Amino acid sequence: MKSGMMKGLLTGMLIGGSAATIFGVLNWQTERKWNQMAKQTGSWISDKAEAMAKKM
């Protein structure tokens, strides 16, 4: 009985750890994508502002 309980706990920890790792990696990739999009948007706005300043 105790042996089965330990196997269950270990299996649960491994599955939980794997799920947490996968979730963390996916979350990191999503956040990196958002940061890249924000940089691109910032660069675009900066370029437009510079072009408008040159016209004046």
MDTraj code that builds the backbone (N, CA, C; nanometers):
import mdtraj as md
import numpy as np

residues = "MET LYS SER GLY MET MET LYS GLY LEU LEU THR GLY MET LEU ILE GLY GLY SER ALA ALA THR ILE PHE GLY VAL LEU ASN TRP GLN THR GLU ARG LYS TRP ASN GLN MET ALA LYS GLN THR GLY SER TRP ILE SER ASP LYS ALA GLU ALA MET ALA LYS LYS MET".split()
xyz = np.array([
    [0.0816, -0.1193, 0.0000],
    [0.0000, 0.0000, 0.0000],
    [0.0862, 0.1260, 0.0000],
    [0.1871, 0.1282, 0.0878],
    [0.2741, 0.2450, 0.0934],
    [0.3550, 0.2595, -0.0352],
    [0.3957, 0.1483, -0.0913],
    [0.4736, 0.1511, -0.2154],
    [0.3908, 0.2102, -0.3299],
    [0.2650, 0.1694, -0.3378],
    [0.1770, 0.2214, -0.4424],
    [0.1523, 0.3703, -0.4255],
    [0.1419, 0.4129, -0.3005],
    [0.1200, 0.5548, -0.2724],
    [0.2419, 0.6374, -0.3142],
    [0.3601, 0.5856, -0.2853],
    [0.4829, 0.6562, -0.3238],
    [0.4953, 0.6648, -0.4757],
    [0.4634, 0.5561, -0.5448],
    [0.4684, 0.5581, -0.6918],
    [0.3711, 0.6622, -0.7462],
    [0.2523, 0.6671, -0.6861],
    [0.1528, 0.7651, -0.7292],
    [0.2003, 0.9078, -0.7074],
    [0.2612, 0.9325, -0.5908],
    [0.3125, 1.0667, -0.5612],
    [0.4249, 1.1058, -0.6572],
    [0.5167, 1.0134, -0.6808],
    [0.6282, 1.0419, -0.7721],
    [0.5777, 1.0673, -0.9136],
    [0.4830, 0.9846, -0.9571],
    [0.4265, 1.0034, -1.0912],
    [0.3575, 1.1390, -1.1011],
    [0.2821, 1.1740, -0.9978],
    [0.2139, 1.3031, -0.9951],
    [0.3115, 1.4189, -1.0004],
    [0.4234, 1.4064, -0.9257],
    [0.5239, 1.5130, -0.9263],
    [0.5886, 1.5263, -1.0637],
    [0.6178, 1.4132, -1.1265],
    [0.6803, 1.4184, -1.2590],
    [0.5862, 1.4805, -1.3621],
    [0.4612, 1.4384, -1.3596],
    [0.3634, 1.4927, -1.4551],
    [0.3421, 1.6414, -1.4285],
    [0.3280, 1.6783, -1.3027],
    [0.3086, 1.8184, -1.2666],
    [0.4283, 1.9032, -1.3050],
    [0.5479, 1.8518, -1.2801],
    [0.6704, 1.9249, -1.3175],
    [0.6818, 1.9432, -1.4670],
    [0.6486, 1.8399, -1.5421],
    [0.6539, 1.8487, -1.6885],
    [0.5530, 1.9502, -1.7398],
    [0.4330, 1.9461, -1.6846],
    [0.3295, 2.0406, -1.7275],
    [0.3711, 2.1838, -1.6948],
    [0.4284, 2.2054, -1.5775],
    [0.4726, 2.3396, -1.5389],
    [0.5845, 2.3882, -1.6302],
    [0.6759, 2.2988, -1.6665],
    [0.7855, 2.3357, -1.7558],
    [0.7328, 2.3740, -1.8933],
    [0.6424, 2.2938, -1.9466],
    [0.5843, 2.3229, -2.0782],
    [0.5103, 2.4559, -2.0747],
    [0.4311, 2.4777, -1.9699],
    [0.3567, 2.6031, -1.9572],
    [0.4530, 2.7212, -1.9495],
    [0.5615, 2.7064, -1.8739],
    [0.6604, 2.8139, -1.8614],
    [0.7269, 2.8462, -1.9937],
    [0.7622, 2.7443, -2.0704],
    [0.8252, 2.7665, -2.2012],
    [0.7279, 2.8357, -2.2961],
    [0.6032, 2.7897, -2.3001],
    [0.5046, 2.8525, -2.3883],
    [0.4808, 2.9971, -2.3477],
    [0.4719, 3.0222, -2.2183],
    [0.4498, 3.1571, -2.1684],
    [0.5680, 3.2479, -2.2041],
    [0.6909, 3.1955, -2.1927],
    [0.8116, 3.2716, -2.2252],
    [0.8127, 3.3071, -2.3736],
    [0.7759, 3.2117, -2.4608],
    [0.7742, 3.2385, -2.6042],
    [0.6696, 3.3439, -2.6379],
    [0.5537, 3.3373, -2.5743],
    [0.4482, 3.4356, -2.5985],
    [0.4940, 3.5739, -2.5547],
    [0.5564, 3.5800, -2.4388],
    [0.6031, 3.7095, -2.3884],
    [0.7115, 3.7667, -2.4783],
    [0.8003, 3.6810, -2.5269],
    [0.9063, 3.7271, -2.6171],
    [0.8450, 3.7828, -2.7455],
    [0.7407, 3.7154, -2.7953],
    [0.6730, 3.7610, -2.9165],
    [0.6101, 3.8991, -2.8937],
    [0.5453, 3.9181, -2.7780],
    [0.4849, 4.0482, -2.7461],
    [0.5912, 4.1568, -2.7371],
    [0.7059, 4.1255, -2.6773],
    [0.8146, 4.2238, -2.6665],
    [0.8672, 4.2629, -2.8039],
    [0.8803, 4.1660, -2.8942],
    [0.9260, 4.1958, -3.0299],
    [0.8252, 4.2839, -3.1020],
    [0.6965, 4.2545, -3.0851],
    [0.5933, 4.3354, -3.1499],
    [0.5962, 4.4785, -3.0954],
    [0.6172, 4.4935, -2.9650],
    [0.6231, 4.6271, -2.9048],
    [0.7432, 4.7046, -2.9579],
    [0.8566, 4.6363, -2.9742],
    [0.9757, 4.7020, -3.0292],
    [0.9504, 4.7482, -3.1714],
    [0.8882, 4.6617, -3.2523],
    [0.8603, 4.6968, -3.3920],
    [0.7654, 4.8157, -3.3990],
    [0.6634, 4.8159, -3.3148],
    [0.5676, 4.9264, -3.3131],
    [0.6375, 5.0550, -3.2709],
    [0.7231, 5.0469, -3.1697],
    [0.7986, 5.1643, -3.1244],
    [0.8882, 5.2179, -3.2335],
    [0.9543, 5.1298, -3.3061],
    [1.0407, 5.1726, -3.4156],
    [0.9591, 5.2380, -3.5258],
    [0.8438, 5.1824, -3.5569],
    [0.7579, 5.2377, -3.6613],
    [0.7124, 5.3782, -3.6229],
    [0.6690, 5.3951, -3.4975],
    [0.6237, 5.5269, -3.4512],
    [0.7402, 5.6261, -3.4553],
    [0.8570, 5.5814, -3.4133],
    [0.9751, 5.6677, -3.4143],
    [1.0089, 5.7114, -3.5568],
    [1.0030, 5.6175, -3.6511],
    [1.0307, 5.6497, -3.7919],
    [0.9296, 5.7504, -3.8463],
    [0.8029, 5.7327, -3.8146],
    [0.6993, 5.8250, -3.8615],
    [0.7184, 5.9638, -3.8018],
    [0.7512, 5.9702, -3.6738],
    [0.7741, 6.0988, -3.6083],
    [0.8948, 6.1697, -3.6699],
    [0.9992, 6.0942, -3.6995],
    [1.1189, 6.1524, -3.7620],
    [1.0860, 6.2047, -3.9007],
    [1.0068, 6.1288, -3.9776],
    [0.9690, 6.1726, -4.1121],
    [0.8852, 6.3002, -4.1045],
    [0.7945, 6.3088, -4.0083],
    [0.7123, 6.4288, -3.9933],
    [0.7976, 6.5484, -3.9513],
    [0.8976, 6.5260, -3.8665],
    [0.9844, 6.6338, -3.8222],
    [1.0678, 6.6878, -3.9382],
    [1.1087, 6.6011, -4.0267],
    [1.1886, 6.6450, -4.1428],
    [1.1035, 6.7298, -4.2374],
    [0.9757, 6.7001, -4.2474],
    [0.8857, 6.7763, -4.3361],
    [0.8654, 6.9188, -4.2850],
    [0.8749, 6.9378, -4.1527],
    [0.8471, 7.0696, -4.0958],
    [0.9596, 7.1642, -4.1100],
])
top = md.Topology()
chain = top.add_chain()
for i, resn in enumerate(residues, 1):
    res = top.add_residue(resn, chain, resSeq=i)
    for name in ("N", "CA", "C"):
        top.add_atom(name, md.element.get_by_symbol(name[0]), res)
traj = md.Trajectory(xyz[None], top)
